[in-house]
Amino acid sequence: MPTDPRDVVEHLRYYADLGVEGFSRDRAWRARAGTPSRAAAVTPAPEPRAEPASPSLAPHVTAPARSRVEALAIVRTDLGECTRCKLHKGRIKLVFGTGNAEARLMFVGEGPGAEEDEQGVPFVGRAGQLLTQIIKAMGLELEDVYIANVVKCRPPGNRNPEPDEIEQCEPFLMRQMDVIKPAVVVALGKFAAQTLLRTTEPISKIRGRFHQVGDTRVMPTFHPSYLLRNPAAKREVWEDMKAVMGVLRGNEK
Ligand code: SF4
């Protein structure tokens, strides 16, 4: 986003040319006109233009775009070549998120690992392969879901994200969720679950049941990397995914 007020005006004119009539945080603005095809809704996490790291002068643009794909692109542009927290220093690629902007099911993990950092795509390592298996076992394809992380740059040595890093990055995850409006979010592991639910409860206590966050149901479950170390826990995760499928199929309220 531009920082010069004249550029902000140009920026707003650009969106006006797209048919955007204004910007607001009001939920009424988030109603979407038209539903793009599934293929059109799959967002490959567009590369941003080089942007200044300073916060935008304009208000947060809360998806007044014509489609969720456009709205996600706006969030990505606002994130820019982010230096909001110290994790930017060690990253190769920022991992924004990928998948279907119209997804009814979204997975949220903790942060990128080494392979994700290299490719700029979430969940492409061994844990990602396991997540893909879980998604397919649910009768879905990767193109049906959206996948993102709480922090979008790799913590060095795969350490846990620190509170200040989560605080800086999490608003962009919230905006992604706000755009996609999934019926269910599966929080993968402790950090994703604790961040989304604003709790310090251990994952073992909060997994296995839905938690309401706004209009979205959040199902905390174990992270796939935990399942690689503890294969016996796959059974519990599958029980959680069966509950998720029940909601998606409308068999459970
Ligand atoms: Fe920015 Fe998030 Fe990366 Fe920190 S982790 S630099 S807040 S994108």
Residues whose N, C-alpha, C, O or C-beta is under 5 A from the ligand:
A	BS01	SF4	C82 T83 R84 C85 L87 H88 V151 K152 C153 E165 Q168 C169
